[in-house]
Amino acid sequence: MTGTSKTNPLAWTVYTGDLVSHESQNELSRLYAEYEEDSIYGMLKTYLTGPVYPALGNHDTNPEAIDAPHSLPGPLGTQFSWNYDHVAGLWQHEGWLNSTAAEQARLHYGGYSVKNQYGLRVITINTDFWYRSNFLNFINTSNPDVSGSLSFLIQELQAAEDAGERVWIVGHVLTGWDGSNPLPNPTNLFYQIVDRYSPHVIANIFFGHTHEDQQMIYYANNGTNQSLATALTPGWIGPSVTPLNNLNSGFRLYEVDTATFDIFEAYTFYANVSAFPSLPSTQGPTYKFEYSTRATYGPAAKWPADAPLNATFWHAVTEAMEKDAGLVSTFNTLQGKMSVRTPNCTCEACVEAKICYIRSGSVALGRACPQGWGSVQSPYKAKC
């Protein structure tokens, strides 16, 4: 989300998906998914100012996590068109997409490209096509873009470059971190696309999926040289309102320069799930300010007050983490949104892993990191 003024506090909202409740498959159906999409998008329209730019998450389909590429023969390739038609119609009805972008969403599995009122181009893609739980992705794995989603992304980025536009890319399933969620081929291609169009076109990339507060950095040359000079674009992995396992609930507010569309501040808010049982039956959770990204990491990174929170900033943060393990411990606590169930990250092995994950925007880079320290939702698989 981005803030502008007291009279219009939210200029626009980025929604990274997964609005359908996380139930077992026997409790889900197509009608249930459509009902949740109707309800949640309607609520977002009611309570938020400015347009909302949603991406589909792996739960926003039925069966969960399954999307079919159009390249499959006959009706197999269009078996999920009901969902893309449905959400495209909703997004157009709410006034978030024009007719052109809505038609793109129908054709590109819920993905679209739209220029907002400030001149920012927002491009969303359906990341189920690199999610390892979508078993249809294991058909023709030698092709990194069976769905054509990345071809669509390239076309839109090239048009943005030709027009001198800046772009935010929005998806759901992240491309790297510890390498446990995505497939290598399509995300490696995505990394190369980011390299080609960063930082002059792509200003920021946003994901969700993990329900945790995390960060990734994309570097030049597939991350083979990770430095201040080669850091290209940040990948923001936003905290979720849904607590899921042993997490608090959270969301983030961004301050954005509407000339460059760089982020200059990110404020994160949380609700303490441990206090929910004591809430009166008529009262919902209360969100409190958790932290300022600049105030938390900027001094240690020796970051100028007038410089954006870009990929170079985040690499400087990781360099500060290498000198001060306490900064990694802070990152780890915030990763779980200050949950009392977040395991400690104080030993050298965990510190090394977290820094490596932040620098890993691809499966290959993430898998090269020490494994077992990726998620705070249960005791770490690795031991100190």
N, C-alpha and C positions, 0 to 999 in steps of 0.2 A: 504494500500500500504506500501511497505517497501523500504527504501533507502539504497544503497550500496556505490556507488562511482560516480564521475562526468562523467565517461565514460559509466557507466551503472546505471543510477540513480534509476531505479525501479527494484528491484529483482523479485517481483511478486505483483500481485494486487488481492485483495479480492473485489468482486462485489456482493452486497447483494440483487440485484434484483429490479424489477419494472422498466423495460425499456420501456414497452408499455405505450403510453400516457394515461392519466387519463380522458377519455371521458365517456359520457353516453353510455349505452350498445347499443343503436340504431346506434351509430357511429362506432362500433367495429365489427370485424369479425375474423374468423380464418386466412384468407389471410392477413389481416392487421397485426395481431399478428406475423405471420411468416415474413412479410416484415420488421417490426420493429426489430425483432430478427436478421435477416440478416444484416440490416443496422448498428445497434448499436454494435453488436459484431465485425463486420468488422471495424468499426471506432476504437474500443478499440485495435484491433490488429494493426492498422496502427499507432496509436499515443502513445501507451504504450510499454515500454520495458519489457521483461520478460513475463512469463505466466500469464493469467488471470483466476481466479477461481470463476465462477459465480454460484449463487444460483437463483432459480426461485422465483419471487415475486408473490403476489396474482393478480397483473395485467398482469402477463406474461402467460396468458392462455385465453381461450374464451369459454363460458362466463367468465367474470372477477370473480376471487376468487373461481371458481369451479374446483375441481379436484376429480376424482372418485377413490376409493380404488379398487384394483383388486379383492377383495373378493366379490364384487357385481356380480350377476349372468350374465353369457353370455357376450354379447357385452357391457353391461353397465359398466363393470369393466375395459374395454380397450378403452372407448370412447375418452379418451384424449391422447392415445398413439401417435397420430400424432404429438403432441407437443414435447413429450419426444424424439421421433425418430428424430425430426427436430433439436432440440437444441443439442442433443448428436452428431449428424453429424457435426453441425457447430463447436462445441467445439473441436472435433477431427480434423476437417479440419484446424482450426487455430493453431493446434499444442499444445493446452493446455491440452488435455487429450489423453492418449494412447488408444488403442483399448479395453483394459480390462475395463478401467474406463468409456469409452463411452458406452460399453454394460451395465455396472451398471446403468448409467444414463437412458438408455432406460427402464430398468427393474424397477428401484426404483424412478420413477416419477421425473426424473431430478436430483436425488441425486447420489453421487459418492464418492469414496475415492481414493486419489492419493498422492504419495510421490513426493515432489518437488526436485529441484536440490540441495537444501541445507540439505535435510533429514527431513524436516517437512512433516507430513501427514496432508492433508487438507480433511476434510469430510464435505460434504454439504448434507442437507436434504430439502425436500419440506415441508415447514411449513404451507401450506394450510390445512394440515391435523390436525392442532389444531387451525385454524382461525375460529372464530365464524360466519363469513359471508359465509363460505362454507357450504351450507345447507345439503350437503351429509354427513357431519360429525355428523349429528343428527340421523343417522342410527346406531343402536347398540352402544349407548354412554357408556354402561357399560364396553366395551372393550377399553382400553386406546390406543391401537395400531392396529386399524382396517386395516390400510394400510400396516403394516409391516415395516414402515420406521424406527421406533425405534428399532426393532429387527435387522435391517441392521446396525444401528448405534452401537448397542451393539457388534455385531460381529466384526465390524471394530475396535472398541476401544479395545476389548479383544486381537485382533491380534496385535494392536499397543503396548499394554502392554507386550505381550509375546515377541515382537521384541525390546522392549526398546525404542520405538519411542515417540515423542511428537506430539500433535495434536492440530490443530485449527479446531473448528466447525463453519460452516458458514450456516446461514439460513436467513429468511426474517422477518416473524412475530415474535416479541419478546415473551418471555414466561411469563413476569410479569409486572413490573413497577406498574401501577395503577390497573392492572387486567382487563382492559376493552376490550382488543383485543382477547386474546386466550381463549380456553376452559380449564377447570380445569384438567380433567382426563389425557389427553396426556401430558400436560405440567408438571403435578405432577410426572409422570413417567420420563419425561426428567430430572427433578430436581434430582430424585433419581439416574439416570444414571450419571449425573454430579458428584454427591456426591461420587459414587463408584469409578470413574476414575480420581478424582482430588485430589491434583494438580499434581500428578506424571505423568499422561498421558496428560490430557487436560490443555493446557497452556492458551488459550484464546478462547472466544466465541464471534461471531459477528452477529449482526442483523441490519436491516434497518427499513423499513415500516412506521415509524412515521414521517419521514422527519425531525426529530428534533435531536439535539445533547444531548443524554442521557446516563445513565450508570446504570448497575445493578451489584449486587454482589450475588454470590451463596455461601451458607454456608453449613457446615456439618449438618446432622440430620434435613433436610428440613427447615433450618433456625430457628429452635426453640430456639437456643442460638446464637445471632448475636454479635460476638466479633472479636477482632484481631486474636485470637487463632483459631477461627472456620471458618474464611473467606477462601474460597477455590479457586474460579475462578472468574475473571471479565467477565461481559457481556457488550461488547462495542456496543452501538446503534449509528450507524454512521450518521452524517449529510448528507443530500441529495443534489445533484445538482439541483433537481427539487424544486422550492420554495413552491409549493402548496399554502396553505392559510396563507398569512401574514408573511411568512418566507423569509429570505435571502437564497441564494444558497451557498452550501459549500461542501467541501470534506476534507479528512484527510490523512496525511502522517505519517507513523510509522517508528521509529527506533527500530530494533529488534536484539536481541542477537541470532546469528545463531547457538549457542551451546545449549541454553535452549529454544529458541523461546519465551522467555518473552519479553514484550514490555518495552523499556527503555525511550522512548519519543514519544509523539504524537503531531504533529503540525496540527492545523486546519486552513483552508483558507476559505474565504467567498467572495461573490460578492454582492454588495449592490443593491438590486432590485429596491429600490426607485430611483436610478440614471439611470435606464434603459431607461426611456423615453427621456432622453437628449443625449443618445448615438447616434453617426452618424449611418446612415443606413448601412454603410459598416463595422461597428465595433461591435464585440460581447462583452459580459461582461468581465471585468478584475477582476481576483481574487487577493485578498490581504491577507497577513498574519493576522490571527485573534488572535490566542493565542497558547502558549506552555502549555501543560497539567502539566508538571513538574514545570514550573515557576509559573503557576497560583495557583496550589494547594499544591505543595510540601512544601514550607516554613510553611504554616499554619499547615500542617500535621506533621511537623518536620521530614520529610522523608529524609533518607540518599541519598546523590548524586549518590552513586553507587548501589542503590537498585532498582529493577524493579518496574514498575507501575502495580503491580499485585492486587489481591483481598484484600490483607492486606493493601496495599497503599490506596485503595478506602475506606476501612472501616475507616482507620485513617483520611481520608478526612471528612467522615461523623461525626466523633467525633469532628473534628475541627469546622464543621458546627454547631454542638450543642452549641459550645462556642461562635461562631461568626456568627450571622445571615447575616452579610454582605457577607460572603462566599457563602451562599445560593442564595443571590441576584445576585452575579456574575454568579453562575451556571445557574440561571434562564435566565439571559441575553444571555449567550452563548447557551442555549437550543434553542433559536430562531435565532441563528447565527447573533446576534446583530441587529435584525430587529427593526425598530422604532415602530412596532405594538405589540411587546412583552409586555404583562401586567406586572406590578411590582409584586414582591414577597417579601414584606417587613414585613408583619404581622406575628404573631406567628403561626397562623393556616397554612399558606402557607409554612412557614419554616419547621414546623413539618411534613407536607405532603411530601415535596420534599425529606427530609432525609429518610423517611419511604419508598418512592418509590425506591430510590437508593438501599435500602437493600432488595427489594422485587423482587426475581427472579421467583416467581410463582404467579398464579392467587389468591390462598388463601392468601398469604402474601400481595399482592397488594390490595385486597379487604378489608383487615383489616386496611388499612391506611385511613386517612381522604380523602374523595372523592371530586372531583371537581377542583383539581389543576394539573391535569395530562398534559394537552397540552397547549402550549402558542399560538396556532393558532387562538384563539379568546379570548375575555374576560373570565376570570376564572368563572366557574359555581358557585363556592363557593365565599363567600364574607368575607373580613376582617372586 
